[in-house]
């Protein structure tokens, strides 16, 4: 994930959760990003804060760390495959372990993204390796890793 040790993670964690509740205040989010040397654009920061605020006034710090692991600089230059699984789960709206056109449209709607049928069809066509009209986790990982290796 990064070159931070477990002890360093724990120390950063304790700074934002001194009562050890397992949750951090949303208002601390920008400082947490700085503590982990995660550079988000103003738009990314604003979007993330909006999503967090819709949930509650606090967020689960442990889950946050898992989800943000791909944003934390890595020494080995590899893609975090666990993050790909989380991304896939975000798209798999009906949790049937496939991303269908309907899943992808529902995901885009949930993040207030406009889309066209062409956009949705292109996404499915790009990621659907076996041509069954839906994207499996293996399809998703394979496509992302191929794209990563070609850069």
Buried (B, 14 or more C-beta within 10 A) or exposed (E): BBEBEEEEBEEBBEEBBEEEEEBBBBEBBEEBBEBBEBEBEEEEBEBBBEEBEEEEEBBBBEEBBBBBBBBBEBEEEEBBEEBBEBBBEBBBBEEEEBBBBEBBBBBBEEEEEEEEEEEBEEBBEEBBBEEEEBBBBEBBBBBBBEEEEEE
